[in-house]
């Protein structure tokens, strides 16, 4: 028991005296839920109710690209792997749980863990960065989301992410 506590304390203290770094990044997520190239798929929902973005209880699995510009063929910097669920009775709020897995040269293999309420009818909103790995080990921060395109009938959207993280 004592050895475990000592090992944990030593690991934590090694970061205590290092200065936190701040990293800011901007990228776009194109969240396509319909069409031939759908990358966000409803996987569960309320029985006998329509599973769609405005449906309370609908859960999506996603593998969205993180890209540097709004154009669909823009350079990819990573992937957004995770789930989101419509968690508001009126259908107005998604709860996000996702990992940003970076594949670009600068951050390759590092991740950021995202969690929070995405009130997607608002043009601008904010979610939390709750952790990270690799270059973003022990990251904390936030991301502001801005909807630059939304097509509710087809459940497609383009979101601009402005991410600020503090890490060792």
N, C-alpha and C positions, 0 to 999 in steps of 0.2 A: 504494500500500500504506500509506504513512504517513498520507495523508488519511483513509483508512478507519479506521485506528486512532485518529486524533485525533477524528474524528466520534463514534465509539463511546465514547471516553473522556469527551468532553464531555456526551453524552447520559446516561451513567451517573452522572457527577458531579453533574448537576443534581438528582438524587434523594438524593445522599449527605447533604446538609445539611438536608433536610426531616425533620420529625418524623413518625414513623409514626403512622397513625391505627389505632384498633381498632374493628372493626364486628362486632357480634353480632346474629345473626338466627335465628329459629325458624320453620320451616314444615313442612308435611307433603307427602309424595309418596305418591300412591295408584298403585301399580304393578299394573295389571290386565292379565293375560296371557291371559285367556279372556273369553268373552262378547261381546256386540255392541259394547261400547266398549273393546275391547282396545287398549292403547297401548304394549305391549311385546311384540314379535313375534320368535319364533325365526327366524333367517335362515341359520344354518349349524350343522352338527354332524357327528358321526361317522356315516359311511354305514352304513345298515342298523341303526342304533340309534335309540331314541326321542329326539326333540329336546324336552327339557323342563327345567325349572328344576333338577332333581336330576341331570341327565345331564351327566357329564363331557364337556367339549368343546362343549357347546351355547352358541352365541353369539346374543345378543338385540340388536335395535335398539330404542331406546326414545325416546318423546316424551311423558314424564310431565309432568303439571301440578305446579307448586310452589304450594301453597295455604296460607292462613293458619290454617285449622282442620281438624279431622279429617273434617268433613262433605264429601261429594262435591261439593256445589254451593257450597262456600266460595270466597271471593275468590281469584283467581289472581294471583300475584306474578311468575311466570315459568314457564319450561319446562326440563325436564331432557332435553337431547338427547345421545344417546351410545349406547354399547354396554356390555354386560357379558357375561362369559363364565364358565361354570362351570369353574373351574381346579383343582379338587381331585378326585383319583381317586375319593374316597368321596362326591363330590357336595355337600360341605358348605361350599364357599367360592366366592363370585363375585369376579371381578376387575372393578372399575368403572373406566370411562373415560368421563367425561361432562362436558358444559358446561352450567352453569346459566345460562340466558339470561334476564335479568330484563326484565319488561315493565311492572312497576308504575311509578308516577310517580317515586318516590324514586330508583330505580336503573335506570331504563329504558335499555336498550341495553348495559348493563354485563354482564360475564360473570365467572363463577368456573369454573376448571378443576379437576375432582375426579379423583383416582386413588387406588386402594387395594384392599386385601383386605376383602371384606364377608363375614364368617363368619356368615351370616344365621340360623343356628340359635341363636346367642347373642342374648339380648334386647338387649344394648348392645354396640356396637363403635365403632371410630374409623377414619376415612379421612383422607387428606391433601387440602388445598387447595394446589395446586402453582403456580397462576398466576391471572391475571385481566386484564380489559381495562376500559376506561372508568374509572369511579370506583374500580375495584379494580385498576388497573394495578400490576403487579409484586406482586400479593397472595401471601401465604404464610399458611398456617394449618391448621386441622383442623376436622373435623365429627364430632360424635358422632351415631350413628344408634341409634334405639330402635324396635324393632318393637312397634307398638300393635295390629296385627291381622295374622294370617297364615292363609292357607288353602292348604296345600301341595297337596292333590289338584287344585285349580283354578288353582294358581300365581298367586294374588292376595295382595297385601300392602299394608299402610299403614305407612309409616315416618315417624317424627318426626325431623327433622334439626335439630340445634343447631349452628350454624356460627359459628366465630370466625376472623376474618381480620385480618391486619395489612397495611396498604397505604399508599401515598402519597396 
